[in-house]
């Protein structure tokens, strides 16, 4: 249920933020970035483990990355919205 809802919610969010004119291209870019990032994740974790980086350091780095992304989204959502063109 959550996967199905996520697809619907994300598509609605893209349509609201960027409009309907380029919705297909935006969804395609999002899907391709998702595939690339999910493919790079295991390779990056394996590289870090092979370089004897501790699991605590990996977890802290992941937490810092997540905090940075959350802060970026929060700051971006506080900006005034650009005028809409349809």
N, CA, C and O atoms as CSV, one atom per row, in Angstrom:
chain,resi,resn,atom,element,x,y,z
A,1,UNK,N,N,0.817,-1.183,0.000
A,1,UNK,CA,C,0.000,0.000,0.000
A,1,UNK,C,C,0.870,1.259,0.000
A,1,UNK,O,O,0.561,2.233,-0.686
A,2,UNK,N,N,1.944,1.231,0.764
A,2,UNK,CA,C,2.766,2.441,0.829
A,2,UNK,C,C,3.485,2.706,-0.483
A,2,UNK,O,O,3.663,3.863,-0.864
A,3,UNK,N,N,3.900,1.658,-1.181
A,3,UNK,CA,C,4.556,1.870,-2.479
A,3,UNK,C,C,3.582,2.460,-3.487
A,3,UNK,O,O,3.929,3.381,-4.228
A,4,UNK,N,N,2.391,1.942,-3.514
A,4,UNK,CA,C,1.372,2.482,-4.413
A,4,UNK,C,C,1.012,3.917,-4.074
A,4,UNK,O,O,0.844,4.748,-4.966
A,5,UNK,N,N,0.893,4.206,-2.793
A,5,UNK,CA,C,0.576,5.574,-2.372
A,5,UNK,C,C,1.735,6.509,-2.679
A,5,UNK,O,O,1.516,7.660,-3.058
A,6,UNK,N,N,2.958,6.034,-2.522
A,6,UNK,CA,C,4.127,6.879,-2.788
A,6,UNK,C,C,4.169,7.303,-4.245
A,6,UNK,O,O,4.465,8.461,-4.539
A,7,UNK,N,N,3.879,6.394,-5.161
A,7,UNK,CA,C,3.884,6.739,-6.583
A,7,UNK,C,C,2.851,7.819,-6.861
A,7,UNK,O,O,3.132,8.777,-7.581
A,8,UNK,N,N,1.670,7.672,-6.302
A,8,UNK,CA,C,0.607,8.647,-6.518
A,8,UNK,C,C,0.946,9.994,-5.891
A,8,UNK,O,O,0.764,11.038,-6.517
A,9,UNK,N,N,1.435,9.970,-4.666
A,9,UNK,CA,C,1.747,11.213,-3.963
A,9,UNK,C,C,2.910,11.941,-4.637
A,9,UNK,O,O,2.859,13.159,-4.805
A,10,UNK,N,N,3.946,11.217,-5.019
A,10,UNK,CA,C,5.102,11.846,-5.657
A,10,UNK,C,C,4.700,12.457,-6.997
A,10,UNK,O,O,5.124,13.567,-7.317
A,11,UNK,N,N,3.899,11.759,-7.773
A,11,UNK,CA,C,3.447,12.294,-9.058
A,11,UNK,C,C,2.619,13.559,-8.851
A,11,UNK,O,O,2.786,14.535,-9.582
A,12,UNK,N,N,1.735,13.550,-7.869
A,12,UNK,CA,C,0.936,14.744,-7.577
A,12,UNK,C,C,1.822,15.896,-7.122
A,12,UNK,O,O,1.580,17.050,-7.475
A,13,UNK,N,N,2.851,15.578,-6.336
A,13,UNK,CA,C,3.762,16.618,-5.870
A,13,UNK,C,C,4.532,17.222,-7.041
A,13,UNK,O,O,4.664,18.443,-7.122
A,14,UNK,N,N,5.044,16.387,-7.952
A,14,UNK,CA,C,5.755,16.915,-9.117
A,14,UNK,C,C,4.831,17.800,-9.947
A,14,UNK,O,O,5.240,18.863,-10.413
A,15,UNK,N,N,3.596,17.366,-10.130
A,15,UNK,CA,C,2.642,18.152,-10.921
A,15,UNK,C,C,2.365,19.499,-10.260
A,15,UNK,O,O,2.257,20.514,-10.948
A,16,UNK,N,N,2.252,19.517,-8.948
A,16,UNK,CA,C,1.975,20.768,-8.248
A,16,UNK,C,C,3.187,21.695,-8.270
A,16,UNK,O,O,3.031,22.902,-8.455
A,17,UNK,N,N,4.370,21.165,-8.088
A,17,UNK,CA,C,5.574,21.987,-8.025
A,17,UNK,C,C,5.987,22.481,-9.409
A,17,UNK,O,O,6.306,23.660,-9.569
A,18,UNK,N,N,5.985,21.600,-10.412
A,18,UNK,CA,C,6.536,21.948,-11.721
A,18,UNK,C,C,5.485,22.099,-12.822
A,18,UNK,O,O,5.828,22.483,-13.940
A,19,UNK,N,N,4.234,21.810,-12.539
A,19,UNK,CA,C,3.201,21.898,-13.565
A,19,UNK,C,C,3.142,20.629,-14.400
A,19,UNK,O,O,3.932,19.701,-14.227
A,20,UNK,N,N,2.183,20.623,-15.305
A,20,UNK,CA,C,1.936,19.412,-16.091
A,20,UNK,C,C,2.707,19.376,-17.403
A,20,UNK,O,O,2.760,18.334,-18.056
A,21,UNK,N,N,3.307,20.500,-17.800
A,21,UNK,CA,C,3.962,20.583,-19.109
A,21,UNK,C,C,5.075,19.581,-19.324
A,21,UNK,O,O,5.214,19.036,-20.419
A,22,UNK,N,N,5.862,19.332,-18.309
A,22,UNK,CA,C,7.012,18.430,-18.452
A,22,UNK,C,C,6.965,17.303,-17.432
A,22,UNK,O,O,8.007,16.802,-17.009
A,23,UNK,N,N,5.781,16.911,-17.042
A,23,UNK,CA,C,5.635,15.904,-15.991
A,23,UNK,C,C,6.305,14.581,-16.350
A,23,UNK,O,O,6.940,13.962,-15.497
A,24,UNK,N,N,6.172,14.144,-17.593
A,24,UNK,CA,C,6.784,12.876,-18.004
A,24,UNK,C,C,8.300,12.909,-17.907
A,24,UNK,O,O,8.917,11.951,-17.442
A,25,UNK,N,N,8.902,14.012,-18.347
A,25,UNK,CA,C,10.359,14.137,-18.285
A,25,UNK,C,C,10.844,14.199,-16.842
A,25,UNK,O,O,11.882,13.626,-16.509
A,26,UNK,N,N,10.103,14.887,-15.993
A,26,UNK,CA,C,10.488,14.997,-14.588
A,26,UNK,C,C,10.387,13.636,-13.901
A,26,UNK,O,O,11.269,13.263,-13.128
A,27,UNK,N,N,9.321,12.901,-14.179
A,27,UNK,CA,C,9.177,11.564,-13.589
A,27,UNK,C,C,10.262,10.630,-14.090
A,27,UNK,O,O,10.774,9.814,-13.323
A,28,UNK,N,N,10.625,10.732,-15.368
A,28,UNK,CA,C,11.680,9.883,-15.919
A,28,UNK,C,C,13.020,10.188,-15.255
A,28,UNK,O,O,13.778,9.272,-14.934
A,29,UNK,N,N,13.314,11.468,-15.051
A,29,UNK,CA,C,14.558,11.833,-14.379
A,29,UNK,C,C,14.567,11.310,-12.947
A,29,UNK,O,O,15.573,10.769,-12.488
A,30,UNK,N,N,13.449,11.469,-12.242
A,30,UNK,CA,C,13.358,10.961,-10.866
A,30,UNK,C,C,13.546,9.454,-10.799
A,30,UNK,O,O,14.233,8.950,-9.910
A,31,UNK,N,N,12.939,8.734,-11.734
A,31,UNK,CA,C,13.066,7.275,-11.751
A,31,UNK,C,C,14.497,6.853,-12.064
A,31,UNK,O,O,15.019,5.922,-11.450
A,32,UNK,N,N,15.131,7.532,-13.016
A,32,UNK,CA,C,16.502,7.148,-13.352
A,32,UNK,C,C,17.470,7.474,-12.214
A,32,UNK,O,O,18.394,6.701,-11.959
A,33,UNK,N,N,17.279,8.594,-11.531
A,33,UNK,CA,C,18.118,8.902,-10.373
A,33,UNK,C,C,17.907,7.896,-9.250
A,33,UNK,O,O,18.849,7.552,-8.536
A,34,UNK,N,N,16.693,7.433,-9.094
A,34,UNK,CA,C,16.404,6.430,-8.076
A,34,UNK,C,C,17.118,5.118,-8.385
A,34,UNK,O,O,17.677,4.489,-7.487
A,35,UNK,N,N,17.102,4.710,-9.631
A,35,UNK,CA,C,17.771,3.465,-10.029
A,35,UNK,C,C,19.282,3.586,-9.845
A,35,UNK,O,O,19.919,2.673,-9.319
A,36,UNK,N,N,19.855,4.707,-10.275
A,36,UNK,CA,C,21.304,4.895,-10.155
A,36,UNK,C,C,21.724,4.926,-8.690
A,36,UNK,O,O,22.714,4.298,-8.314
A,37,UNK,N,N,20.975,5.658,-7.857
A,37,UNK,CA,C,21.355,5.745,-6.448
A,37,UNK,C,C,21.206,4.407,-5.737
A,37,UNK,O,O,22.013,4.079,-4.867
A,38,UNK,N,N,20.185,3.629,-6.093
A,38,UNK,CA,C,20.044,2.322,-5.448
A,38,UNK,C,C,21.114,1.344,-5.927
A,38,UNK,O,O,21.439,0.393,-5.217
A,39,UNK,N,N,21.662,1.563,-7.114
A,39,UNK,CA,C,22.753,0.716,-7.594
A,39,UNK,C,C,24.089,1.120,-6.972
A,39,UNK,O,O,24.936,0.262,-6.724
A,40,UNK,N,N,24.288,2.412,-6.718
A,40,UNK,CA,C,25.546,2.882,-6.154
A,40,UNK,C,C,25.655,2.638,-4.650
A,40,UNK,O,O,26.761,2.538,-4.119
A,41,UNK,N,N,24.530,2.542,-3.967
A,41,UNK,CA,C,24.546,2.366,-2.515
A,41,UNK,C,C,25.324,1.150,-2.045
A,41,UNK,O,O,26.235,1.297,-1.231
A,42,UNK,N,N,25.003,-0.044,-2.523
A,42,UNK,CA,C,25.746,-1.221,-2.073
A,42,UNK,C,C,27.233,-1.168,-2.441
A,42,UNK,O,O,28.082,-1.613,-1.670
A,43,UNK,N,N,27.541,-0.626,-3.618
A,43,UNK,CA,C,28.941,-0.518,-4.016
A,43,UNK,C,C,29.693,0.442,-3.092
A,43,UNK,O,O,30.822,0.162,-2.687
A,44,UNK,N,N,29.074,1.560,-2.763
A,44,UNK,CA,C,29.718,2.531,-1.868
A,44,UNK,C,C,29.908,1.941,-0.472
A,44,UNK,O,O,30.961,2.127,0.137
A,45,UNK,N,N,28.912,1.242,0.033
A,45,UNK,CA,C,29.033,0.622,1.360
A,45,UNK,C,C,30.118,-0.450,1.358
A,45,UNK,O,O,30.892,-0.553,2.310
A,46,UNK,N,N,30.177,-1.240,0.300
A,46,UNK,CA,C,31.221,-2.261,0.198
A,46,UNK,C,C,32.608,-1.645,0.149
A,46,UNK,O,O,33.538,-2.153,0.775
A,47,UNK,N,N,32.754,-0.544,-0.596
A,47,UNK,CA,C,34.036,0.149,-0.677
A,47,UNK,C,C,34.448,0.678,0.693
A,47,UNK,O,O,35.611,0.555,1.077
A,48,UNK,N,N,33.505,1.266,1.436
A,48,UNK,CA,C,33.813,1.787,2.768
A,48,UNK,C,C,34.219,0.661,3.727
A,48,UNK,O,O,35.164,0.810,4.501
A,49,UNK,N,N,33.508,-0.448,3.670
A,49,UNK,CA,C,33.830,-1.581,4.540
A,49,UNK,C,C,35.188,-2.174,4.164
A,49,UNK,O,O,35.976,-2.524,5.042
A,50,UNK,N,N,35.463,-2.287,2.859
A,50,UNK,CA,C,36.768,-2.796,2.406
A,50,UNK,C,C,37.916,-1.892,2.834
A,50,UNK,O,O,39.032,-2.366,3.050
A,51,UNK,N,N,37.649,-0.590,2.959
A,51,UNK,CA,C,38.677,0.356,3.417
A,51,UNK,C,C,38.743,0.445,4.940
A,51,UNK,O,O,39.358,1.362,5.484
A,52,UNK,N,N,38.115,-0.504,5.624
A,52,UNK,CA,C,38.145,-0.614,7.087
A,52,UNK,C,C,37.559,0.609,7.794
A,52,UNK,O,O,38.031,1.007,8.859
A,53,UNK,N,N,36.525,1.197,7.188
A,53,UNK,CA,C,35.786,2.268,7.860
A,53,UNK,C,C,34.822,1.588,8.830
A,53,UNK,O,O,34.130,0.640,8.459
A,54,UNK,N,N,34.777,2.064,10.052
A,54,UNK,CA,C,33.932,1.407,11.054
A,54,UNK,C,C,32.452,1.598,10.721
A,54,UNK,O,O,32.064,2.568,10.071
A,55,UNK,N,N,31.645,0.657,11.178
A,55,UNK,CA,C,30.210,0.745,10.952
A,55,UNK,C,C,29.630,1.986,11.630
A,55,UNK,O,O,28.668,2.575,11.137
A,56,UNK,N,N,30.214,2.379,12.757
A,56,UNK,CA,C,29.745,3.584,13.444
A,56,UNK,C,C,29.993,4.821,12.583
A,56,UNK,O,O,29.136,5.700,12.493
A,57,UNK,N,N,31.162,4.887,11.954
A,57,UNK,CA,C,31.472,6.023,11.087
A,57,UNK,C,C,30.566,6.041,9.861
A,57,UNK,O,O,30.123,7.103,9.425
A,58,UNK,N,N,30.292,4.868,9.311
A,58,UNK,CA,C,29.387,4.780,8.164
A,58,UNK,C,C,27.989,5.231,8.579
A,58,UNK,O,O,27.332,5.981,7.857
A,59,UNK,N,N,27.541,4.773,9.741
A,59,UNK,CA,C,26.214,5.165,10.227
A,59,UNK,C,C,26.157,6.666,10.484
A,59,UNK,O,O,25.165,7.309,10.141
A,60,UNK,N,N,27.209,7.239,11.086
A,60,UNK,CA,C,27.235,8.668,11.343
A,60,UNK,C,C,27.227,9.454,10.034
A,60,UNK,O,O,26.518,10.454,9.919
A,61,UNK,N,N,28.001,9.015,9.054
A,61,UNK,CA,C,28.005,9.673,7.747
A,61,UNK,C,C,26.652,9.600,7.066
A,61,UNK,O,O,26.210,10.566,6.445
A,62,UNK,N,N,25.992,8.451,7.181
A,62,UNK,CA,C,24.657,8.313,6.607
A,62,UNK,C,C,23.671,9.230,7.309
A,62,UNK,O,O,22.816,9.844,6.671
A,63,UNK,N,N,23.796,9.318,8.636
A,63,UNK,CA,C,22.914,10.198,9.404
A,63,UNK,C,C,23.160,11.664,9.030
A,63,UNK,O,O,22.210,12.435,8.896
A,64,UNK,N,N,24.419,12.047,8.862
A,64,UNK,CA,C,24.738,13.423,8.471
A,64,UNK,C,C,24.198,13.736,7.079
A,64,UNK,O,O,23.704,14.836,6.834
A,65,UNK,N,N,24.291,12.775,6.177
A,65,UNK,CA,C,23.762,12.961,4.833
A,65,UNK,C,C,22.249,13.140,4.861
A,65,UNK,O,O,21.707,14.007,4.175
A,66,UNK,N,N,21.572,12.319,5.653
A,66,UNK,CA,C,20.124,12.429,5.782
A,66,UNK,C,C,19.721,13.756,6.417
A,66,UNK,O,O,18.754,14.380,5.981
A,67,UNK,N,N,20.444,14.191,7.434
A,67,UNK,CA,C,20.155,15.475,8.077
A,67,UNK,C,C,20.362,16.625,7.099
A,67,UNK,O,O,19.569,17.567,7.065
A,68,UNK,N,N,21.423,16.549,6.306
A,68,UNK,CA,C,21.690,17.585,5.314
A,68,UNK,C,C,20.579,17.649,4.263
A,68,UNK,O,O,20.136,18.735,3.888
A,69,UNK,N,N,20.137,16.493,3.796
A,69,UNK,CA,C,19.056,16.461,2.814
A,69,UNK,C,C,17.764,16.999,3.418
A,69,UNK,O,O,17.034,17.741,2.760
A,70,UNK,N,N,17.479,16.633,4.659
A,70,UNK,CA,C,16.264,17.127,5.322
A,70,UNK,C,C,16.315,18.638,5.504
A,70,UNK,O,O,15.312,19.322,5.300
A,71,UNK,N,N,17.469,19.160,5.883
A,71,UNK,CA,C,17.622,20.596,6.047
A,71,UNK,C,C,17.456,21.312,4.709
A,71,UNK,O,O,16.831,22.371,4.645
A,72,UNK,N,N,18.003,20.746,3.654
A,72,UNK,CA,C,17.869,21.348,2.327
A,72,UNK,C,C,16.411,21.418,1.888
A,72,UNK,O,O,15.971,22.431,1.344
A,73,UNK,N,N,15.670,20.352,2.122
A,73,UNK,CA,C,14.252,20.337,1.753
A,73,UNK,C,C,13.476,21.344,2.598
A,73,UNK,O,O,12.589,22.029,2.088
A,74,UNK,N,N,13.804,21.438,3.877
A,74,UNK,CA,C,13.125,22.391,4.748
A,74,UNK,C,C,13.385,23.823,4.293
A,74,UNK,O,O,12.457,24.628,4.212
A,75,UNK,N,N,14.641,24.143,3.998
A,75,UNK,CA,C,14.978,25.496,3.538
A,75,UNK,C,C,14.291,25.797,2.210
A,75,UNK,O,O,13.772,26.896,2.011
A,76,UNK,N,N,14.286,24.827,1.306
A,76,UNK,CA,C,13.642,25.031,0.008
A,76,UNK,C,C,12.138,25.235,0.149
A,76,UNK,O,O,11.548,26.004,-0.609
A,77,UNK,N,N,11.514,24.561,1.105
A,77,UNK,CA,C,10.062,24.708,1.275
A,77,UNK,C,C,9.696,26.037,1.915
A,77,UNK,O,O,8.539,26.450,1.834
A,78,UNK,N,N,10.640,26.717,2.547
A,78,UNK,CA,C,10.355,28.004,3.163
A,78,UNK,C,C,10.447,29.163,2.178
A,78,UNK,O,O,9.970,30.261,2.465
A,79,UNK,N,N,11.062,28.925,1.010
A,79,UNK,CA,C,11.152,29.980,-0.004
A,79,UNK,C,C,9.775,30.311,-0.537
A,79,UNK,O,O,8.921,29.428,-0.617
A,80,UNK,N,N,9.536,31.562,-0.905
A,80,UNK,CA,C,8.257,31.878,-1.544
A,80,UNK,C,C,8.170,31.187,-2.909
A,80,UNK,O,O,9.159,31.081,-3.635
A,81,UNK,N,N,6.997,30.734,-3.228
A,81,UNK,CA,C,6.806,30.018,-4.488
A,81,UNK,C,C,6.874,30.985,-5.657
A,81,UNK,O,O,6.443,32.134,-5.561
A,82,UNK,N,N,7.420,30.503,-6.756
A,82,UNK,CA,C,7.470,31.299,-7.987
A,82,UNK,C,C,6.075,31.387,-8.574
A,82,UNK,O,O,5.261,30.488,-8.365
A,83,UNK,N,N,5.782,32.461,-9.311
A,83,UNK,CA,C,4.465,32.542,-9.950
A,83,UNK,C,C,4.267,31.389,-10.904
A,83,UNK,O,O,5.205,30.956,-11.574
A,84,UNK,N,N,3.062,30.897,-10.965
A,84,UNK,CA,C,2.757,29.731,-11.805
A,84,UNK,C,C,2.411,30.153,-13.218
A,84,UNK,O,O,1.693,31.126,-13.445
A,85,UNK,N,N,2.942,29.390,-14.161
A,85,UNK,CA,C,2.592,29.572,-15.564
A,85,UNK,C,C,2.007,28.267,-16.060
A,85,UNK,O,O,2.611,27.209,-15.885
A,86,UNK,N,N,0.859,28.326,-16.665
A,86,UNK,CA,C,0.228,27.112,-17.192
A,86,UNK,C,C,0.067,27.208,-18.671
A,86,UNK,O,O,-0.446,26.281,-19.298
